[in-house]
Amino acid sequence: MSRSLQDEVENFPLTMISAPAGYGKTLLLAEWAGAGGADKAWVSADGGDNDPGRFFAAVLAALRECPLVPADSALRANAPAAEPADFVARLVDAVDELPGRICLILDDAHEIVDPRSRHAIELLVRHQPANLRLILATRSDPSLPLARLRLHGRLGELREPDLRFSEAEAGTLFRQAGVTLEPGQLAGLVEKTGGWAAGLRLASRSLRETADRDGFVAKFTGDDRAVADYLVSEVLTRLPDGTREFLRAVSICEDLTPALAAVLSGRSDAADIFAELEHEGSLVIRTGEGRRWYRMHPLLRSYLQAELTRLHPRATARLHAVAAVWLADDRQIGPAFAHATRAQDPATLSSLLGRHGLDLLLAGDHRTVLRALELAGPAEVSGSAWLTVLSGLAHLQAGDLATARARVAEAGAKAESPHAEAASVQTLLASACAMAAGEAPEAGTEVPAAGGVAAWTSLDKGWRLVRENRLREAQAELCEAEELARGYGTDYVTLHCLAARSVAAWLEGDYATMSATSAESLALAKANGWEATPWLTSARVTKAFGHLLRAEPEDALDSARAARHFGAPVSGPVGYAIEVVEALCVHDAGDPHAAARKLRLARAELGEAALLPAVAAGAALAEFRCALALGREVVAREVLTWARERLGQSAEPALMTAWHRYAAKDFAGAGQALARASVLPARLPLLTAVEIRLMAVAVAAATGRRTLAIEALGEALRLAAPARVLRPFAEADRGVRQLLVDQLGGFDRLDGFAHEASRVMCGSRRDRGAALLTDREHAVLGRLASPQSLEELAESLSVSVNTVKTHVRAIYTKLGVSNRRAAVTTARERGLA
């Protein structure tokens, strides 16, 4: 801080340090003045300096003590003049003749209130010689033309914000006092004191005498004895009794306007009182947008609150209730509920909930609503259909789906609420509960809505369009819902619009939008503490799927587990989608057997429940490929049949047939199936399109059509690059990988993505296993396709049968299979045999 003061003094003729009592102004000046130099003169003003003669004499005495002033200087011969103009004229002439620059410090300048003494200071500033630096330390701004001085670049300022201690500075202060604090303790004290130097120093003295530092920090307030004594002596005793009573009444509010203060205190001159307090530096400052709010220093406020409770114990609850009503009328809904909660008045709470509870919930503040409902009491809630609906929505946001659905049922059994939006909100809540449980949404509301409810209504319609597979319409509706939600400032609804958009984009194959919207939705939830809402399950699932596509299995598994941890238990189509994503995570993390079991069980539990085509297609491709790799022909045929029943004549069953033919080295059959896959749908999902291109690469390469293979590989890269769809490359045939490596550097603007795909292919679980096969294991693997028994195989290799069995077990482990047939199939698929 001394450095900051030195910079101001160097750059400006006048430096003003203005802050309330206790901000360390005098200590700062003393530290700076004591740092060296013979060019500083110090005047400590007090009430006696309101006598101009005494003030002039004090200034001259301070200058004469300065070693910079020569023995023959006129300053040593001058006697104080009676008139300010005469005194200043002589002083300016004498200072101007000094051999160097001199700094005149006037500490506690606020003590000078006499007009003649003030006039002398103003004249000195106006006619200040070039070699004089003036430093004024004051609790309130002096009557100087500060605006003009700033405009002309003649005024340097250090104010309360500049003098507040940071955590680092406070830590240094405590260590110098022999007190070492934990980071949390230090942060707590800096927050409670607002960085106020006096409060921190007083706390340090008390901390030296206490063993329970956590307890001290938790209880430290303005009512602490040392702090209270300082506040009384340095701040409150200087105020008129009426002003002190005014401050007691308004101390229940952290921030308040003069209008609110007038209501609380009964003083029509509240604005004038605040303006005077701020000017006098009595620990009251303006704050907020437009500077229409006032705030007391936290320690002063806590002292006055304690004093209010001691002197007027019944007034506190009444004042909180008054503040709640005023703030609600001013649309300060959150603070209004906070005061109503402190008032613990059921009638006030019920009234606020009826008028503004929905606004809070649409803004995501279910905690405040739940607390208000609790204090209002079960009788108030159960007697109102509207409060019952609000209770259901609050519990749903808190992740308590069972209670939310119970409240929906209770509200439906009550008489119709007179609230204008009751019917719409009740319908929307029922629909939201159904979707959170993975069920089909309720029929949409047709009642016109406004504000945040209009955004919610549009969101609900968008979700229903998603469930009907009308994805283009759903995207348009959800974008409109998001725009409405952002326009009304209902971030909580915005979050769910983003989550819904991520699902619609997933189903459409727009993976770039899917990843962007799911990430934004989850970031918004984390920033606001909304991670428990069950509607976020969809965003977590799409985020997991995005990680899978980018070949990030560990991150994918974390997101999938988060969907389970935070979301309500779900079954049916949504539950199945979660199971499929989790299974793919397990597969890509290196356990294909567990993944296969999980996929088959999930399909069995789904039964005949309807699935959106995109979900069925993706699940079928995943389970079929997994079964094929493990040599489970029966399961693979079962999945293919299931896919044909679910999808009809679509590309995915044809692609699965191509995979199966290729694994059997029936390249002609694979090509024919691939041709059917390519022409069936008018618009292929992106993932399916990439898989088809990669299968085309494998077939073309296996049949010697290298040019065609290269063209198909380029097309696969072109499709996959924008959304970084890497997973299909990790699962592709080894021949595809080899071709990709051979062609690196020849893909122009796609080369960067091609290198990334190559790294993924080389680092995939499949190829890591193959690369770890020893030469002897390769030799054994090459003979497993023959009809030889293990004993015959051992004889042909001139080793013992136990050695062969050891090699076979190692091959099974490295290839992720469990039997000889699967090992042969997998080896062929990967080009190992």
C-alpha positions in Angstrom: 0.0 0.0 0.0 2.9 2.4 0.7 3.9 1.8 -2.9 0.5 3.0 -4.1 0.7 6.1 -1.9 4.2 6.9 -3.3 2.9 6.6 -6.8 0.0 9.0 -6.1 2.4 11.5 -4.5 4.8 11.3 -7.4 2.1 11.9 -10.0 -0.2 14.4 -8.4 0.2 17.7 -6.5 -2.6 16.8 -4.1 -3.2 13.3 -2.7 -6.3 12.6 -0.7 -6.7 9.5 1.4 -10.5 9.4 2.2 -12.1 6.5 4.2 -14.1 6.0 7.4 -12.6 5.4 10.8 -10.4 2.4 11.2 -9.2 1.9 7.6 -5.5 2.5 8.6 -5.0 6.0 7.1 -2.7 7.2 9.8 -0.7 4.0 9.9 -0.3 4.1 6.1 1.0 7.6 6.3 3.3 6.8 9.1 4.7 3.7 7.3 5.2 5.8 4.1 6.8 8.8 6.0 9.1 6.5 8.0 10.4 4.9 4.8 13.0 7.6 4.5 13.6 11.0 3.1 13.9 14.4 4.8 11.2 16.0 2.8 8.1 15.3 4.9 6.3 17.6 7.4 3.4 16.2 9.4 0.4 18.0 11.0 -2.1 16.0 13.0 -5.3 18.0 13.1 -7.7 18.1 16.0 -10.5 20.3 17.3 -8.1 23.0 18.4 -7.1 23.6 14.8 -10.5 25.3 14.2 -8.7 28.3 15.6 -7.0 29.6 12.5 -4.0 31.0 14.4 -3.3 27.7 16.1 -3.7 25.9 12.8 -1.3 28.2 11.0 1.2 27.8 13.8 0.9 24.0 13.6 1.7 24.1 9.9 4.7 26.3 10.3 6.0 24.2 13.2 5.8 21.1 11.2 7.6 22.6 8.2 10.4 24.0 10.5 11.0 20.5 11.8 11.7 19.2 8.4 15.5 18.9 7.7 15.0 20.0 4.2 14.2 23.6 5.4 17.4 25.6 5.6 18.2 27.7 8.7 17.8 31.0 6.7 14.4 30.0 5.2 11.6 32.5 5.6 9.6 29.6 7.0 11.7 29.8 10.2 11.2 33.6 10.5 7.5 33.8 9.5 5.0 34.4 12.3 1.4 33.1 11.8 -0.7 35.7 10.0 -4.2 36.5 11.2 -5.9 36.2 7.8 -5.8 33.0 5.6 -4.9 34.9 2.5 -1.9 36.6 4.1 -0.7 33.3 5.7 -1.0 31.3 2.5 0.8 34.0 0.4 3.8 34.0 2.7 3.8 30.2 3.0 3.7 29.8 -0.8 6.6 32.2 -1.3 8.7 30.6 1.3 8.1 27.0 0.1 8.8 28.1 -3.5 12.4 29.2 -2.4 13.2 25.8 -0.8 16.1 23.8 -2.5 13.9 20.7 -3.1 10.5 19.2 -3.0 8.6 19.0 0.3 5.6 16.9 1.3 3.1 18.4 3.8 0.9 15.8 5.4 -2.4 16.9 7.0 -3.8 14.0 9.0 -7.4 13.9 10.3 -8.3 16.8 8.1 -12.0 16.1 8.8 -11.5 17.6 12.2 -11.1 21.1 10.6 -14.5 22.6 10.3 -13.8 26.3 10.9 -14.5 28.2 7.6 -11.3 30.3 7.9 -9.0 27.3 8.4 -10.7 25.5 5.6 -10.4 28.5 3.4 -6.6 28.5 4.1 -6.4 24.9 2.8 -8.4 25.8 -0.3 -6.1 28.7 -1.0 -3.0 26.6 -0.5 -4.3 24.0 -3.0 -5.2 26.8 -5.5 -1.8 28.5 -5.3 0.2 25.4 -4.6 3.9 25.8 -5.7 5.4 23.2 -7.9 7.8 21.8 -5.2 5.0 21.2 -2.7 3.1 18.0 -2.4 0.0 18.0 -0.2 -1.4 14.8 1.4 -4.7 15.0 3.2 -6.0 12.1 5.3 -9.7 12.4 6.1 -12.9 10.6 7.0 -15.0 12.7 4.7 -14.2 14.7 1.5 -13.1 18.3 2.2 -14.8 21.3 0.7 -12.4 21.5 -2.2 -13.1 21.6 -6.0 -12.4 17.9 -6.3 -14.1 17.5 -9.7 -12.0 20.3 -11.2 -8.8 19.0 -9.7 -9.5 15.5 -11.2 -10.3 17.0 -14.6 -7.0 18.9 -14.6 -5.0 15.8 -13.4 -4.0 17.4 -10.1 -5.7 15.0 -7.7 -4.6 11.5 -6.6 -7.0 9.5 -4.5 -6.9 6.4 -2.2 -10.3 5.5 -0.9 -12.0 2.8 1.1 -11.8 0.1 -1.6 -8.1 0.8 -2.0 -7.5 0.5 1.7 -9.4 -2.7 2.3 -7.1 -5.6 3.2 -6.9 -8.5 0.9 -6.6 -12.0 2.3 -2.8 -11.9 1.6 -2.4 -8.6 3.4 -4.6 -9.7 6.3 -2.5 -12.9 6.6 0.6 -10.8 6.9 -1.1 -8.6 9.6 -2.0 -11.7 11.6 1.4 -13.3 11.4 3.0 -10.0 12.5 0.7 -10.2 15.5 1.8 -13.8 16.2 -1.4 -15.4 14.9 -1.4 -18.0 12.2 -4.7 -18.9 10.6 -6.0 -21.6 8.3 -7.1 -20.3 4.8 -10.7 -20.8 5.6 -10.4 -18.9 8.9 -8.6 -16.1 7.3 -11.2 -15.8 4.5 -14.0 -15.8 7.0 -12.5 -12.9 9.0 -11.8 -10.8 5.8 -15.4 -11.4 4.7 -16.9 -10.4 8.1 -14.7 -7.3 8.5 -14.9 -6.3 4.8 -11.2 -5.9 4.9 -11.5 -3.2 7.6 -8.1 -2.7 9.1 -9.4 -1.9 12.6 -11.6 -4.9 12.7 -8.8 -7.2 11.7 -6.4 -5.7 14.2 -9.0 -6.0 17.0 -9.6 -9.6 15.9 -5.9 -10.4 16.0 -5.7 -9.3 19.6 -8.6 -11.5 20.7 -7.2 -14.4 18.7 -4.0 -14.4 20.7 -6.1 -15.3 23.7 -8.4 -18.0 22.3 -7.7 -21.7 21.5 -10.9 -22.3 19.5 -10.2 -20.2 16.4 -12.9 -21.8 14.3 -15.5 -20.9 17.0 -14.1 -17.3 17.3 -14.3 -16.7 13.5 -17.9 -18.1 13.4 -19.1 -15.9 16.2 -17.0 -12.7 15.4 -19.4 -9.8 14.9 -19.7 -6.1 15.7 -20.9 -7.2 19.1 -17.5 -8.4 20.0 -16.4 -6.3 23.0 -13.2 -4.9 21.5 -15.0 -4.1 18.2 -18.0 -2.7 19.9 -15.9 -0.3 22.1 -14.1 0.9 18.9 -17.4 1.4 17.0 -19.0 3.3 19.9 -16.0 5.6 20.6 -15.0 6.3 17.0 -18.3 6.2 15.1 -21.5 6.1 17.1 -20.8 8.6 19.8 -20.2 11.2 17.1 -23.8 10.7 15.8 -27.0 12.4 17.0 -29.3 10.1 19.0 -31.9 10.2 16.3 -29.4 9.1 13.7 -28.2 6.2 15.8 -31.9 5.1 16.3 -32.4 5.4 12.6 -29.4 3.1 11.9 -30.7 0.6 14.5 -34.0 0.3 12.7 -32.5 -0.1 9.2 -29.7 -2.5 10.3 -32.0 -5.5 9.6 -31.3 -5.0 5.9 -27.9 -5.5 4.3 -28.8 -3.2 1.4 -31.6 -0.7 1.3 -32.8 2.4 -0.5 -33.8 5.6 1.2 -37.4 4.8 0.5 -37.1 1.4 2.3 -35.2 3.1 5.1 -38.0 5.7 5.5 -40.6 2.9 5.8 -38.5 1.0 8.4 -37.6 4.0 10.5 -40.5 6.3 10.0 -38.1 9.0 9.0 -39.1 11.0 5.9 -35.6 12.5 5.8 -33.9 9.1 5.3 -32.2 10.2 2.1 -30.7 13.2 3.8 -29.4 11.1 6.7 -27.8 8.6 4.4 -26.2 11.3 2.3 -24.8 13.0 5.4 -23.5 9.7 6.8 -21.8 8.8 3.6 -20.2 12.3 3.3 -18.9 12.1 6.9 -17.4 8.6 6.4 -19.5 6.9 9.0 -19.0 3.4 7.5 -22.0 3.8 5.2 -21.5 3.6 1.4 -23.6 3.7 -1.8 -23.7 0.5 -3.7 -25.5 -1.4 -6.5 -26.6 -0.4 -10.0 -27.3 3.3 -10.2 -25.9 3.7 -6.7 -29.5 3.8 -5.4 -28.8 1.4 -2.5 -26.9 2.0 0.7 -24.9 -0.5 2.8 -23.5 -0.3 6.3 -20.1 -1.8 7.1 -20.8 -5.5 8.2 -19.4 -5.0 11.7 -21.3 -1.8 12.3 -24.5 -3.4 11.1 -24.0 -6.5 13.3 -23.4 -4.3 16.3 -26.5 -2.3 15.7 -28.6 -5.5 15.1 -27.4 -6.8 18.5 -28.3 -3.4 20.0 -31.7 -3.4 18.4 -32.4 -6.9 19.9 -31.3 -5.8 23.3 -33.3 -2.5 23.4 -36.3 -3.5 21.4 -36.6 -7.3 21.3 -40.0 -7.4 19.6 -39.2 -4.9 16.9 -36.9 -7.2 14.9 -39.6 -9.5 13.5 -41.9 -6.6 12.8 -39.3 -4.8 10.8 -38.4 -7.9 8.8 -42.0 -8.3 7.9 -42.2 -4.7 6.8 -39.1 -5.1 4.7 -40.4 -8.2 3.1 -43.6 -6.5 1.9 -41.7 -3.4 0.6 -39.1 -5.5 -1.2 -41.8 -7.7 -2.8 -43.5 -4.6 -4.1 -40.2 -3.5 -5.5 -39.7 -6.9 -7.3 -36.8 -7.8 -5.0 -38.2 -11.3 -4.6 -35.2 -13.1 -3.2 -34.5 -10.5 -0.4 -38.2 -10.3 0.3 -38.4 -14.0 1.0 -35.3 -13.8 3.1 -36.8 -11.1 5.4 -40.2 -12.9 5.5 -38.4 -16.1 6.6 -36.6 -14.2 9.4 -40.0 -12.6 10.5 -41.4 -16.2 10.7 -44.9 -14.9 9.9 -47.0 -17.5 8.2 -49.4 -15.0 6.8 -46.6 -13.0 5.2 -44.9 -16.1 3.9 -48.2 -17.5 2.3 -48.9 -14.2 0.7 -45.4 -14.0 -0.8 -45.5 -17.6 -2.0 -48.8 -17.0 -3.7 -47.6 -13.9 -5.5 -44.0 -14.7 -6.2 -43.2 -18.4 -5.4 -43.4 -19.4 -9.1 -41.0 -16.7 -10.1 -38.4 -18.0 -7.6 -38.9 -21.6 -8.9 -38.6 -20.6 -12.5 -35.3 -18.9 -11.5 -34.2 -22.1 -9.9 -34.4 -21.1 -6.2 -36.2 -24.1 -4.8 -34.4 -23.9 -1.5 -36.0 -20.6 -0.6 -39.4 -21.8 -1.5 -39.1 -25.1 0.4 -37.9 -23.1 3.5 -40.8 -20.7 3.2 -43.3 -23.6 2.8 -41.9 -25.2 5.9 -42.3 -22.0 7.9 -45.8 -21.3 6.5 -46.8 -24.6 7.9 -48.5 -27.7 6.6 -52.0 -26.3 7.2 -51.4 -23.3 4.9 -49.9 -25.6 2.2 -52.5 -28.3 2.3 -55.3 -25.8 2.3 -54.1 -24.3 -1.0 -54.0 -26.1 -4.3 -51.6 -23.4 -5.6 -49.1 -23.8 -2.7 -49.4 -27.6 -3.2 -48.4 -27.3 -6.8 -45.5 -25.0 -5.9 -44.4 -27.6 -3.3 -44.4 -30.3 -5.9 -42.3 -28.2 -8.3 -39.9 -27.3 -5.5 -39.4 -31.0 -4.6 -38.9 -31.9 -8.2 -36.2 -29.3 -8.6 -34.6 -30.8 -5.4 -34.6 -34.2 -7.0 -37.4 -35.7 -4.9 -39.5 -37.1 -7.6 -41.7 -39.2 -5.3 -42.9 -36.2 -3.3 -43.3 -34.1 -6.4 -45.7 -36.7 -7.9 -47.6 -37.0 -4.6 -48.1 -33.2 -4.6 -49.4 -33.3 -8.2 -52.0 -35.9 -7.1 -53.0 -33.8 -4.0 -53.4 -30.7 -6.1 -55.6 -32.5 -8.5 -57.9 -33.6 -5.7 -58.4 -30.0 -4.4 -60.8 -27.4 -5.5 -59.6 -25.4 -8.5 -57.1 -22.7 -7.5 -58.0 -19.1 -8.2 -54.5 -18.4 -9.3 -54.4 -17.4 -13.0 -51.6 -19.9 -13.9 -52.6 -22.7 -11.7 -54.1 -25.0 -14.3 -51.2 -24.5 -16.7 -48.5 -25.1 -14.1 -50.2 -28.1 -12.7 -50.3 -29.7 -16.2 -46.7 -28.8 -16.9 -45.6 -30.2 -13.5 -47.4 -33.5 -14.2 -45.7 -33.7 -17.6 -42.3 -32.8 -16.1 -42.6 -35.5 -13.4 -43.5 -38.1 -16.1 -40.5 -37.2 -18.2 -38.2 -37.2 -15.2 -39.3 -40.8 -14.6 -38.7 -41.7 -18.2 -42.4 -41.9 -19.1 -44.4 -40.4 -21.9 -45.3 -36.7 -21.0 -48.8 -35.7 -20.2 -50.9 -34.0 -22.8 -49.8 -30.4 -23.3 -51.6 -27.4 -21.9 -53.4 -25.1 -24.4 -54.0 -22.3 -21.9 -52.2 -19.1 -23.0 -49.2 -18.3 -20.8 -46.8 -15.4 -20.2 -43.4 -14.9 -18.9 -41.4 -17.8 -17.6 -44.5 -20.1 -17.9 -44.6 -19.4 -21.6 -41.0 -20.5 -21.9 -41.8 -23.6 -19.9 -44.9 -24.4 -22.0 -42.8 -24.1 -25.2 -40.1 -26.4 -23.6 -42.8 -29.0 -22.7 -44.1 -28.9 -26.3 -40.5 -29.3 -27.6 -40.0 -32.4 -25.4 -43.3 -34.0 -26.7 -42.1 -33.4 -30.3 -38.9 -35.2 -29.5 -40.8 -38.1 -28.1 -42.9 -38.2 -31.4 -39.6 -38.2 -33.4 -40.5 -34.9 -35.0 -37.0 -33.7 -34.5 -36.8 -30.7 -36.9 -40.0 -29.3 -35.4 -38.6 -30.1 -31.9 -35.4 -28.2 -32.5 -37.3 -25.1 -33.7 -39.7 -25.2 -30.7 -36.8 -25.7 -28.2 -34.8 -22.8 -29.7 -37.9 -20.6 -29.3 -38.3 -21.8 -25.7 -34.7 -21.0 -25.0 -35.0 -17.5 -26.5 -38.1 -16.9 -24.3 -36.4 -18.2 -21.2 -33.3 -16.0 -21.7 -35.4 -13.0 -22.5 -37.3 -13.4 -19.2 -34.1 -14.1 -17.2 -35.3 -17.6 -16.1 -31.9 -19.4 -16.3 -33.4 -22.5 -14.7 -35.7 -22.9 -17.7 -32.9 -22.0 -20.1 -30.9 -24.9 -18.6 -33.6 -27.4 -19.4 -34.1 -26.0 -22.9 -30.4 -26.6 -23.5 -30.7 -30.2 -22.1 -33.7 -30.9 -24.4 -31.9 -29.5 -27.4 -28.9 -31.8 -26.7 -31.2 -34.8 -26.9 -32.9 -33.6 -30.1 -29.5 -33.0 -31.6 -28.3 -36.4 -30.5 -31.3 -38.1 -32.2 -30.8 -36.1 -35.4 -27.1 -37.0 -35.5 -26.0 -33.4 -35.0 -23.2 -34.3 -32.5 -21.5 -30.9 -32.5 -24.7 -29.2 -31.3 -25.4 -32.1 -28.9 -22.0 -31.6 -27.2 -22.2 -27.8 -27.1 -25.7 -27.7 -25.6 -25.2 -30.5 -23.0 -21.9 -28.8 -21.9 -23.6 -25.4 -21.5 -26.6 -26.9 -19.7 -24.4 -28.7 -17.2 -22.1 -25.7 -16.7 -25.2 -23.5 -15.9 -26.4 -26.1 -13.4 -23.0 -26.3 -11.7 -22.7 -22.5 -11.5 -26.1 -22.2 -9.8 -26.2 -25.3 -7.6 -28.9 -27.0 -9.7 -27.1 -30.3 -10.2 -29.8 -32.4 -8.4 -32.6 -31.6 -10.8 -33.7 -34.9 -12.4 -34.2 -33.3 -15.8 -30.4 -33.0 -16.2 -30.1 -36.8 -16.7 -30.6 -36.3 -20.4 -27.8 -33.8 -20.6 -25.4 -36.1 -18.8 -26.3 -39.0 -21.1 -25.7 -36.9 -24.2 -22.4 -35.6 -22.7 -21.3 -39.2 -22.1 -22.2 -40.1 -25.6 -20.2 -37.1 -26.9 -17.2 -38.4 -25.0 -17.7 -41.8 -26.5 -17.7 -40.4 -30.0 -14.5 -38.5 -29.2 -12.9 -41.8 -27.9 -12.7 -40.6 -24.3 -14.0 -43.6 -22.5 -13.0 -42.6 -19.0 -14.7 -39.2 -19.2 -17.7 -40.9 -20.8 -18.0 -43.3 -17.9 -17.8 -40.4 -15.4 -20.7 -38.7 -17.1 -22.8 -41.8 -17.3 -22.2 -42.5 -13.6 -23.2 -38.9 -12.8 -26.5 -39.5 -14.7 -27.2 -42.4 -12.4 -26.0 -40.6 -9.2 -27.9 -37.3 -9.7 -31.0 -38.5 -11.7 -34.1 -40.2 -10.4 -34.4 -43.9 -11.1 -35.8 -44.4 -14.6 -36.9 -47.3 -16.7 -38.4 -47.7 -20.1 -36.9 -46.1 -23.2 -34.9 -43.5 -21.2 -33.5 -46.1 -18.8 -32.6 -48.2 -21.8 -30.7 -45.4 -23.5 -28.7 -44.8 -20.3 -27.9 -48.5 -20.0 -26.7 -48.6 -23.7 -24.4 -45.6 -23.1 -23.1 -47.1 -19.9 -22.4 -50.4 -21.6 -20.4 -48.6 -24.4 -18.4 -46.8 -21.7 -17.6 -50.2 -20.1 -16.7 -51.7 -23.5 -14.4 -48.8 -24.4 -12.8 -48.9 -21.0 -11.7 -52.4 -21.7 -14.3 -54.9 -20.6 -16.3 -56.2 -23.6 -17.7 -59.2 -21.8 -19.4 -57.0 -19.1 -20.6 -54.6 -21.9 -22.2 -57.5 -23.8 -24.0 -58.7 -20.7 -25.2 -55.2 -19.9 -26.5 -54.6 -23.4 -28.4 -57.9 -23.6 -30.0 -57.5 -20.1 -31.1 -53.9 -20.9 -32.7 -55.1 -24.2 -34.5 -57.9 -22.3 -35.8 -55.4 -19.6 -37.0 -53.0 -22.3 -39.4 -55.7 -23.6 -41.8 -54.3 -26.1 -41.6 -50.7 -25.0 -41.5 -48.2 -27.9 -38.1 -46.7 -28.8 -37.2 -43.8 -31.0 -35.6 -45.1 -34.2 -32.2 -43.3 -33.5 -31.9 -45.0 -30.1 -32.9 -48.4 -31.4 -30.4 -48.0 -34.3 -27.5 -47.0 -32.2 -28.2 -49.7 -29.6 -28.5 -52.4 -32.2 -25.2 -51.4 -33.9 -23.4 -51.4 -30.5 -24.7 -54.7 -29.3 -24.3 -56.5 -32.6 -20.7 -55.4 -33.1 -19.9 -56.4 -29.5 -21.5 -59.9 -29.9 -19.7 -60.4 -33.2 -16.3 -59.5 -31.7 -16.8 -62.0 -28.9 -17.9 -64.8 -31.3 -21.4 -64.9 -30.0 -23.3 -65.7 -33.2 -26.6 -66.5 -31.6 -26.7 -63.2 -29.8 -25.6 -61.4 -33.0 -28.5 -63.0 -35.0 -30.9 -62.2 -32.2 -29.9 -58.5 -32.3 -30.1 -58.4 -36.1 -33.7 -59.8 -35.9 -34.6 -57.3 -33.2 -33.2 -54.4 -35.3 -35.2 -55.4 -38.4 -38.3 -55.6 -36.3 -37.7 -52.2 -34.8 -36.2 -50.3 -37.8 -37.7 -52.1 -40.8 -35.8 -51.4 -44.1 -33.2 -49.0 -42.7 -29.5 -48.7 -43.1 -28.4 -50.2 -39.8 -29.5 -53.8 -40.3 -27.9 -53.8 -43.7 -24.7 -52.4 -42.2 -24.8 -55.2 -39.5 -25.1 -57.8 -42.3 -22.1 -56.3 -44.0 -20.0 -56.5 -40.8 -21.0 -60.2 -40.4 -20.2 -61.0 -44.0 -16.8 -59.3 -43.8 -15.9 -61.1 -40.6 -16.6 -64.4 -42.5 -14.3 -63.1 -45.3 -17.3 -63.0 -47.6 -16.2 -59.7 -49.1 -18.7 -59.9 -52.0 -21.6 -60.4 -49.6 -20.3 -57.6 -47.4 -20.2 -55.3 -50.5 -23.7 -56.2 -51.5 -25.1 -55.5 -48.0 -23.1 -52.3 -47.9 -24.7 -51.2 -51.1 -28.2 -51.7 -49.6 -27.2 -49.7 -46.5 -26.0 -46.8 -48.6 -29.2 -46.3 -50.6 -32.0 -47.2 -48.2 -32.6 -43.9 -46.2 -32.8 -40.5 -47.7 -30.7 -39.0 -44.8 -28.4 -41.2 -42.8 -27.6 -40.5 -39.2 -24.0 -39.2 -39.0 -22.6 -42.1 -37.0 -24.2 -44.6 -39.3 -22.9 -42.7 -42.3 -19.3 -42.8 -41.0 -19.5 -46.5 -40.1 -20.8 -47.3 -43.6 -17.8 -45.4 -45.2 -15.3 -47.2 -43.0 -16.8 -50.5 -43.9 -16.6 -49.5 -47.5 -12.9 -48.8 -47.0 -12.3 -52.2 -45.4 -14.2 -54.1 -48.3 -12.4 -52.1 -51.0 -9.0 -52.6 -49.4 -9.7 -56.4 -48.9 -10.6 -56.8 -52.6 -7.7 -54.8 -54.0 -9.5 -51.6 -54.9 -7.1 -49.2 -53.2 -8.3 -46.1 -55.0 -11.9 -46.7 -54.1 -10.8 -47.4 -50.5 -8.9 -44.1 -50.3 -11.9 -42.2 -51.6 -14.2 -43.8 -49.0 -11.7 -43.1 -46.3 -11.5 -39.4 -47.3 -15.3 -39.2 -47.2 -15.4 -40.9 -43.7 -12.9 -38.3 -42.4 -14.9 -35.4 -44.0 -18.1 -36.5 -42.3 -16.5 -37.2 -38.9 -14.2 -34.2 -38.5 -16.6 -31.4 -37.7 -17.9 -33.1 -34.5 -14.7 -35.1 -33.9 -16.5 -38.5 -34.3 -13.5 -40.7 -33.6 -15.0 -43.8 -32.0 -15.8 -45.6 -35.3 -12.1 -45.3 -36.3 -11.1 -47.0 -33.0 -13.4 -49.9 -33.9 -12.4 -50.1 -37.6 -10.6 -53.0 -39.2 -6.8 -53.0 -39.1 -6.7 -52.7 -42.8 -8.4 -49.4 -42.5 -5.9 -48.3 -40.0 -3.0 -49.3 -42.2 -4.4 -47.4 -45.1 -5.0 -44.3 -43.0 -1.4 -44.4 -41.8 -0.1 -44.8 -45.4 -2.2 -41.8 -46.6 -1.3 -39.4 -43.8 -0.3 -36.1 -45.2 -2.5 -36.5 -48.2 -5.9 -35.4 -46.8 -5.3 -31.6 -47.1 -7.3 -29.7 -44.5 -8.4 -33.0 -42.9 -4.9 -34.0 -42.1 -5.1 -32.8 -38.5 -8.2 -34.9 -37.8 -6.7 -37.8 -39.8 -3.6 -37.8 -37.5 -6.0 -37.7 -34.5 -8.0 -40.7 -35.9 -4.7 -42.6 -36.5 -3.6 -42.1 -32.9 -7.0 -43.3 -31.7 -6.8 -46.4 -33.9 -3.3 -47.2 -32.8 -4.2 -46.7 -29.1 -7.5 -48.6 -29.1 -8.1 -51.4 -26.8 -8.4 -53.8 -29.7 -5.0 -52.9 -31.2 -3.3 -52.7 -27.8 -4.3 -56.3 -27.2 -3.1 -57.4 -30.7 0.2 -55.6 -30.4 0.9 -57.4 -27.1 0.8 -60.8 -28.7 4.2 -62.5 -28.7 5.6 -64.3 -31.8 4.8 -67.7 -30.2 1.2 -66.5 -29.5 0.8 -65.4 -33.1 2.0 -68.9 -34.1 -0.6 -70.6 -31.9 -3.3 -68.1 -33.0 -2.6 -69.0 -36.6 -3.3 -72.7 -35.9 -6.5 -72.3 -33.8 -8.6 -72.2 -37.0 -7.4 -75.7 -37.9 -9.3 -78.8 -36.7 -6.2 -79.8 -34.7 -6.6 -80.6 -31.0 -4.4 -78.7 -28.5 -2.3 -81.9 -28.2 -1.8 -82.0 -31.9 -1.1 -78.4 -32.1 1.5 -78.7 -29.3 3.2 -81.5 -31.3 3.4 -79.5 -34.5 5.0 -76.7 -32.5 7.3 -79.0 -30.6 6.1 -77.8 -27.2 4.2 -79.3 -24.3 0.4 -79.2 -24.3 0.6 -77.1 -21.0 2.6 -74.5 -22.8 0.0 -74.3 -25.6 -2.7 -73.9 -23.0 -0.8 -71.1 -21.4 -0.5 -69.3 -24.8 -4.2 -69.9 -25.6 -5.3 -68.3 -22.2 -3.0 -65.3 -23.0 -4.5 -64.9 -26.5 -8.1 -65.0 -25.1 -7.2 -62.3 -22.5 -5.4 -60.0 -25.0 -8.2 -60.3 -27.6 -11.0 -60.0 -25.1 -12.6 -63.3 -25.9 -13.5 -66.5 -24.0 -13.3 -69.4 -26.5 -11.4 -70.7 -29.5 -14.1 -69.8 -32.1 -14.3 -66.2 -30.9 -10.5 -65.9 -31.0 -10.5 -67.1 -34.6 -13.4 -64.7 -35.5 -11.8 -61.7 -33.8 -8.4 -62.5 -35.3 -9.9 -62.5 -38.8 -11.8 -59.3 -38.2 -8.6 -57.6 -37.0 -6.4 -59.0 -39.8 -4.3 -61.1 -37.4 -5.0 -64.4 -39.1 
